[in-house]
Amino acid sequence: MRAVIWEGINELAVTDVPEPTIRNSDDMIVKVRRTATCGSDLHLLGGYIPFLRKGDVLGHEFAGEVVAVGDQVRRHRVGDRVVVCSFISCGRCWYCQQGLYSCCDNGNTNPAITEALWGFAPGGCFGYSHALGGFAGSHAEYVRVPYADVGAFTIPEDVSDDRAVFASDAAPTGWMGADLGGVRPGDVVAVWGAGAVGHMAARAAMLRGAEQVILIDRYEYRLELARRHVGCETLNAEIVDVGEELLDRTGGRGPDVCIEAVGMEASTTGVQGVYDQVKQKLRLQTERIGALREAIYQCRKGGTVVILGVFAAVADTFPLGAVMNKGLTIRAAQQHGQRYIPTLLDLMSRGELVTEYLATHTMPLEEAPAGYEIFKGKRDDCLRCVFVP
C-alpha cells in the first residue's frame, strides 16, 4: 500500500509499505478515507520530538471504512464508516476507567522511553514516534486499529467524512480544553493559537455558555476563519498589545480561563523570542513557551490555564512565581478523545459543530509532501491539509 513516511528532518516521501494485518483479537483494519495534518506533526517533521525512525508512517487524525475485524470486536462490522481517536487506549485499566484515556497503562507498547523522560508512560498514539508506541500512522491506505471497540466510533449517516475526520483529534482536543478549564456560563475565555485546535476550543467554550471568547493569533487569515465559522472575538498579536486588550475587554480583571493551543514552537518577539529560539536550536531546551508564558501572565488571579499544545521535555524561563502568587490552576493532557467523541459526533449530526471548513486544502495522498510544505509554511492561507488515499 502507499503511505507517507519520515525520511529525516523535514524530509517526507510517499512510498510502498506492507499492508497492516490483524495481530490481536480486538484489532481491526480501517481503509482510510480522510487523514488530516496536525500542528503537532510539524514537531515530528522538524526533529523536535525524538525517537522517530526512518521509514515510520506519519499521521494520527483519520476516518475510514472497516475492512477486517478481530474475533473479539463487537461494536464494528466490515463496511462501517468510523472515526478513530488518535490516542490508543485499552478501556480496561484504572486510568481508562477514570476517563483519563490518554494516560492508559496499556496503549503504549514501548513505555520505557517515556517512563525515563516523565516518570510514567502515557498511552499510545498513531504515527507519533516510538516514544508513544511506534504505531504506524494514518497517512496511508490502511491502518491497524488496536482496541477497536474502545477507540473507533461509528459516524452518523448524515455526517460527511470531511466533517467527521476532525472528531479524531482536533475537535476532542479543543473540547477537552474547555472541559479541563471548567468553562461555565458567564466566563471569559481566551485561547492562544487559531489553528484547528484553537478554533475547536473556542467553539467548545461558546457551546458551554461562555459569555466572551477571545481567540489570539499572529495570522489574520486564521482569525478571519474563526470570526466567520466560530463567531468568537479575535485579537491579532501582530497589531495590538494582547495584555492591554485583554484587560480592557475584561474590565481590568483578565480572562477566567486561558487555553494554550500553540505548543512547543511558539513565536515570541523581542529578546525573549531570540533567547527561546537559540536555546531550542542548541537543544538546551526542547520547548518555546511564549504562548503559554503569556497565558499565565494574562490569566486573572485564581483563574485556570489549560495546556493543549504538545510539549516534549523541558523549558527555560517558566513563570512559576506567577502561577503560585496568582493562585492559578494549571491543567494539561493529551486528549482523552474516547470521553468526548460520541458527544462531538452528535453535535456534528445536529449541525452545532461544523468542522469541514478547517480543511482549507484537500489533496491526494501522493501529494502529501507538498501538502506539508504548504501547511508548515502557512502558504495559500492554509489551516489544515487533508489527504485522500
C-alpha positions as CSV (number, residue, x, y, z in Angstrom):
1,M,0.0,0.0,0.0
2,R,1.0,3.6,-0.3
3,A,2.0,5.6,2.7
4,V,3.7,8.9,3.8
5,I,7.0,8.1,5.6
6,W,9.5,10.1,7.6
7,E,12.9,10.0,6.0
8,G,14.7,12.6,8.1
9,I,14.3,16.1,9.4
10,N,12.0,18.0,7.0
11,E,12.0,15.1,4.6
12,L,8.9,13.1,3.7
13,A,8.2,10.6,0.9
14,V,5.3,8.6,-0.4
15,T,6.2,5.0,-0.9
16,D,5.0,1.4,-0.8
17,V,4.9,-0.2,2.7
18,P,3.4,-3.6,3.8
19,E,-0.3,-3.6,4.4
20,P,-1.3,-4.0,8.1
21,T,-2.8,-7.3,9.4
22,I,-4.9,-8.3,12.4
23,R,-2.4,-9.1,15.2
24,N,-4.8,-9.3,18.2
25,S,-8.4,-10.4,18.6
26,D,-9.5,-6.8,19.4
27,D,-7.8,-5.3,16.4
28,M,-9.5,-4.1,13.2
29,I,-8.2,-2.8,9.9
30,V,-9.6,0.5,8.6
31,K,-9.3,1.7,5.0
32,V,-8.5,5.4,5.3
33,R,-10.9,7.8,3.6
34,R,-9.6,11.0,5.1
35,T,-6.4,11.8,7.1
36,A,-5.5,15.3,8.3
37,T,-2.3,17.1,9.1
38,C,-1.8,18.4,12.6
39,G,0.4,21.1,14.0
40,S,2.0,18.5,16.3
41,D,3.1,16.6,13.2
42,L,5.3,19.6,12.4
43,H,7.2,19.0,15.7
44,L,8.0,15.5,14.4
45,L,8.9,16.7,11.0
46,G,11.3,19.3,12.4
47,G,13.1,16.8,14.6
48,Y,11.9,18.3,17.9
49,I,10.2,15.1,19.0
50,P,12.9,12.4,19.1
51,F,12.5,8.6,18.7
52,L,11.3,8.7,15.1
53,R,13.0,6.2,12.7
54,K,13.5,6.4,9.0
55,G,10.5,4.8,7.3
56,D,8.0,5.5,10.1
57,V,4.4,6.2,8.7
58,L,3.1,9.6,10.0
59,G,-0.4,10.8,10.7
60,H,-2.8,10.4,13.6
61,E,-6.1,12.1,12.6
62,F,-8.3,10.0,10.4
63,A,-11.7,8.5,9.4
64,G,-12.4,5.5,7.2
65,E,-14.2,2.2,6.5
66,V,-13.8,-1.0,8.4
67,V,-12.4,-3.8,6.1
68,A,-11.5,-6.5,8.7
69,V,-12.2,-7.2,12.4
70,G,-10.7,-9.4,15.0
71,D,-12.7,-12.2,16.7
72,Q,-13.3,-10.1,19.8
73,V,-14.5,-6.9,18.1
74,R,-18.2,-6.4,19.0
75,R,-19.1,-2.8,18.1
76,H,-18.0,-2.7,14.5
77,R,-18.5,-4.7,11.3
78,V,-17.0,-4.7,7.9
79,G,-18.4,-1.8,5.9
80,D,-18.9,0.5,8.9
81,R,-17.7,4.1,8.5
82,V,-15.7,5.1,11.6
83,V,-13.6,7.9,13.0
84,V,-10.7,6.7,15.2
85,C,-9.3,8.5,18.2
86,S,-5.7,9.5,17.7
87,F,-4.7,8.1,21.1
88,I,-4.7,4.3,21.7
89,S,-6.3,3.2,25.0
90,C,-7.3,-0.2,26.3
91,G,-10.5,0.9,28.0
92,R,-9.9,-1.5,31.0
93,C,-7.0,-0.1,33.1
94,W,-7.6,2.1,36.1
95,Y,-6.8,5.3,34.1
96,C,-9.3,4.4,31.3
97,Q,-11.9,3.7,33.9
98,Q,-11.4,7.2,35.3
99,G,-11.9,8.6,31.8
100,L,-8.2,9.5,31.5
101,Y,-7.8,7.6,28.3
102,S,-4.5,9.2,27.1
103,C,-2.9,8.1,30.3
104,C,-3.8,4.5,29.6
105,D,-1.4,1.9,31.1
106,N,-1.6,-0.5,28.2
107,G,-1.9,1.6,25.0
108,N,1.8,2.4,24.7
109,T,3.7,-0.8,23.8
110,N,7.1,0.8,24.3
111,P,6.8,2.6,27.7
112,A,10.4,2.6,28.8
113,I,11.3,5.8,26.9
114,T,8.6,8.0,28.4
115,E,8.9,6.4,31.8
116,A,12.5,7.6,31.8
117,L,11.5,11.1,30.5
118,W,8.4,11.7,32.5
119,G,8.2,9.2,35.3
120,F,5.3,7.3,33.8
121,A,4.2,6.4,30.3
122,P,1.1,7.8,28.6
123,G,-1.0,5.8,26.2
124,G,0.0,5.1,22.6
125,C,-0.6,7.3,19.6
126,F,-0.8,6.6,15.9
127,G,2.2,7.8,13.9
128,Y,3.8,9.7,16.8
129,S,7.3,8.2,17.3
130,H,8.4,5.1,19.2
131,A,8.1,7.0,22.4
132,L,4.4,6.6,22.1
133,G,4.4,3.0,20.9
134,G,5.8,3.2,17.4
135,F,2.4,2.6,15.8
136,A,2.1,3.1,12.0
137,G,0.2,6.3,11.3
138,S,-2.9,7.2,9.3
139,H,-1.2,8.8,6.2
140,A,-1.7,5.5,4.5
141,E,-4.3,3.5,2.6
142,Y,-4.9,1.2,5.6
143,V,-4.4,1.3,9.4
144,R,-4.4,-1.3,12.1
145,V,-6.6,-0.1,15.0
146,P,-5.8,-1.8,18.3
147,Y,-8.6,-1.9,21.0
148,A,-11.1,-1.2,18.2
149,D,-14.2,-1.2,20.4
150,V,-12.7,1.5,22.6
151,G,-11.1,3.9,20.1
152,A,-13.3,3.7,17.0
153,F,-16.7,5.3,16.7
154,T,-19.4,4.8,14.0
155,I,-20.0,8.0,12.0
156,P,-23.7,9.0,11.8
157,E,-25.1,8.7,8.2
158,D,-25.7,12.4,8.0
159,V,-22.1,13.4,8.9
160,S,-19.7,13.6,6.0
161,D,-16.2,12.3,6.0
162,D,-14.9,15.8,5.7
163,R,-16.7,16.8,8.9
164,A,-16.1,13.6,10.8
165,V,-12.3,13.4,10.3
166,F,-11.8,16.2,12.8
167,A,-13.6,14.3,15.5
168,S,-10.5,12.1,15.6
169,D,-8.2,14.7,17.2
170,A,-8.7,18.4,16.7
171,A,-12.3,18.6,18.0
172,P,-11.9,16.4,21.1
173,T,-8.6,18.2,21.9
174,G,-10.3,21.6,21.7
175,W,-13.4,20.3,23.6
176,M,-11.1,19.0,26.4
177,G,-9.6,22.4,26.8
178,A,-13.0,23.9,27.7
179,D,-13.7,20.9,29.9
180,L,-10.5,20.9,31.8
181,G,-10.8,24.7,32.2
182,G,-14.2,24.2,33.8
183,V,-15.8,26.8,31.5
184,R,-19.1,27.9,32.8
185,P,-21.9,30.2,31.7
186,G,-20.7,33.8,32.1
187,D,-16.9,33.0,31.9
188,V,-14.5,35.0,29.8
189,V,-12.2,32.6,27.9
190,A,-9.0,33.5,25.9
191,V,-7.5,31.0,23.5
192,W,-3.9,31.3,22.2
193,G,-3.5,29.8,18.7
194,A,-6.0,30.0,15.9
195,G,-5.2,26.6,14.4
196,A,-7.8,23.9,14.2
197,V,-7.5,23.0,17.9
198,G,-7.8,26.7,18.9
199,H,-10.9,27.0,16.7
200,M,-12.4,24.0,18.4
201,A,-11.5,25.1,21.9
202,A,-13.2,28.5,21.2
203,R,-16.3,26.8,19.8
204,A,-16.4,24.4,22.8
205,A,-16.2,27.3,25.2
206,M,-19.1,29.0,23.4
207,L,-21.2,25.9,23.4
208,R,-20.6,25.6,27.2
209,G,-22.0,29.1,27.7
210,A,-19.0,31.3,28.0
211,E,-20.0,35.0,27.8
212,Q,-17.0,36.1,25.9
213,V,-14.5,34.0,23.9
214,I,-11.3,35.7,22.5
215,L,-9.0,33.9,20.1
216,I,-5.4,35.2,19.7
217,D,-3.1,34.6,16.8
218,R,-0.5,36.3,14.6
219,Y,-2.1,35.4,11.2
220,E,-5.1,37.4,10.1
221,Y,-6.5,34.8,7.7
222,R,-6.8,32.3,10.6
223,L,-8.6,34.8,12.7
224,E,-10.9,35.7,9.8
225,L,-11.9,32.0,9.5
226,A,-12.7,32.0,13.3
227,R,-14.8,35.1,13.1
228,R,-16.7,33.6,10.1
229,H,-17.2,30.0,11.3
230,V,-16.8,30.1,15.1
231,G,-18.3,33.5,15.8
232,C,-15.8,34.4,18.6
233,E,-13.9,37.7,19.1
234,T,-10.3,37.8,17.9
235,L,-7.0,39.6,18.6
236,N,-4.1,39.9,16.2
237,A,-1.0,39.8,18.3
238,E,1.0,41.5,15.5
239,I,-1.2,44.5,15.7
240,V,-2.3,45.0,19.3
241,D,-0.8,44.6,22.8
242,V,-2.6,41.4,23.8
243,G,-2.3,42.0,27.6
244,E,-3.7,45.5,27.4
245,E,-6.5,44.4,25.1
246,L,-7.5,41.5,27.4
247,L,-7.6,43.8,30.4
248,D,-9.6,46.3,28.5
249,R,-12.2,43.7,27.4
250,T,-12.5,42.2,30.9
251,G,-12.8,45.3,33.0
252,G,-9.3,45.1,34.2
253,R,-9.5,41.6,35.7
254,G,-8.3,39.3,32.9
255,P,-9.8,36.1,31.5
256,D,-11.2,33.4,33.8
257,V,-9.8,30.6,31.6
258,C,-6.8,30.8,29.4
259,I,-6.3,28.0,26.9
260,E,-2.9,27.5,25.2
261,A,-3.3,25.7,21.8
262,V,0.1,26.5,20.3
263,G,2.7,24.1,21.6
264,M,6.5,23.8,21.7
265,E,7.3,26.1,18.7
266,A,5.5,29.3,19.8
267,S,6.8,32.5,18.3
268,T,7.8,35.3,20.6
269,T,9.1,38.8,19.6
270,G,12.0,40.7,21.2
271,V,14.8,39.5,23.3
272,Q,12.8,36.7,24.8
273,G,12.0,35.3,21.4
274,V,15.6,35.2,20.3
275,Y,16.6,33.6,23.6
276,D,13.9,30.8,23.1
277,Q,14.9,30.2,19.5
278,V,18.7,29.9,20.3
279,K,18.2,27.6,23.3
280,Q,15.8,25.3,21.4
281,K,18.1,25.1,18.3
282,L,21.0,24.3,20.6
283,R,18.8,21.7,22.3
284,L,19.4,23.4,25.7
285,Q,15.6,23.4,26.0
286,T,13.0,21.4,24.0
287,E,10.2,24.0,24.1
288,R,9.5,27.6,23.1
289,I,6.8,28.5,25.6
290,G,5.9,32.1,24.5
291,A,2.2,31.5,24.2
292,L,2.0,29.6,27.5
293,R,4.0,32.2,29.3
294,E,1.6,34.9,28.0
295,A,-1.4,32.9,29.0
296,I,-0.1,32.6,32.6
297,Y,0.7,36.3,32.8
298,Q,-2.7,37.4,31.4
299,C,-5.0,35.0,33.3
300,R,-6.9,36.6,36.1
301,K,-5.9,35.8,39.7
302,G,-7.4,32.5,40.8
303,G,-8.1,31.5,37.2
304,T,-7.3,28.4,35.2
305,V,-4.7,27.9,32.5
306,V,-5.1,24.8,30.2
307,I,-2.2,23.5,28.2
308,L,-3.4,21.8,24.9
309,G,-0.2,22.3,22.8
310,V,2.2,19.4,22.6
311,F,5.4,19.7,24.7
312,A,8.2,17.2,25.0
313,A,10.5,17.7,27.9
314,V,11.9,21.0,29.4
315,A,11.6,24.7,29.1
316,D,13.5,27.6,30.5
317,T,12.0,30.8,31.9
318,F,8.8,29.2,33.0
319,P,7.0,31.8,35.2
320,L,6.4,29.6,38.3
321,G,6.3,32.6,40.5
322,A,3.3,34.0,38.6
323,V,1.5,30.6,38.9
324,M,2.0,30.4,42.6
325,N,1.4,34.0,43.6
326,K,-1.6,34.5,41.4
327,G,-3.2,31.3,42.7
328,L,-3.6,29.8,39.2
329,T,-4.8,26.3,38.4
330,I,-2.8,24.6,35.6
331,R,-4.5,21.7,33.8
332,A,-2.9,19.8,30.9
333,A,-3.3,16.5,29.0
334,Q,-3.0,14.7,25.7
335,Q,-6.6,14.4,24.5
336,H,-9.0,11.9,26.2
337,G,-10.9,11.6,23.0
338,Q,-12.8,8.5,23.9
339,R,-14.6,10.6,26.5
340,Y,-15.7,13.2,24.1
341,I,-16.1,11.8,20.6
342,P,-19.7,10.5,20.9
343,T,-20.8,13.9,22.1
344,L,-19.0,15.6,19.2
345,L,-20.4,13.3,16.6
346,D,-23.9,14.1,18.0
347,L,-23.2,17.8,17.8
348,M,-21.9,17.4,14.2
349,S,-25.0,15.5,13.3
350,R,-27.2,18.3,14.6
351,G,-25.1,21.0,12.8
352,E,-24.0,22.6,16.0
353,L,-20.3,21.7,15.4
354,V,-19.1,22.4,11.9
355,T,-15.5,21.4,11.1
356,E,-15.1,20.8,7.4
357,Y,-14.0,24.4,6.9
358,L,-10.8,23.5,8.7
359,A,-9.7,21.6,5.7
360,T,-8.6,24.5,3.5
361,H,-6.6,22.2,1.3
362,T,-7.7,18.7,0.3
363,M,-5.4,16.6,-2.0
364,P,-4.4,13.1,-2.9
365,L,-2.2,11.2,-0.5
366,E,0.5,11.1,-3.2
367,E,0.8,14.9,-2.8
368,A,1.3,14.8,0.9
369,P,5.0,16.1,0.9
370,A,3.9,19.2,-1.0
371,G,0.9,19.5,1.3
372,Y,3.1,19.5,4.3
373,E,5.2,22.3,2.8
374,I,2.0,24.4,2.3
375,F,0.8,23.6,5.8
376,K,4.2,24.2,7.5
377,G,4.7,27.5,5.7
378,K,1.1,28.6,6.2
379,R,1.0,29.2,2.4
380,D,-2.1,30.0,0.5
381,D,-4.0,30.7,3.7
382,C,-3.7,27.0,4.8
383,L,-5.2,26.0,8.1
384,R,-5.2,22.2,7.6
385,C,-4.4,19.8,4.7
386,V,-6.5,16.7,4.3
387,F,-5.2,13.8,2.3
388,V,-7.4,11.3,0.4
389,P,-5.7,7.9,-0.3
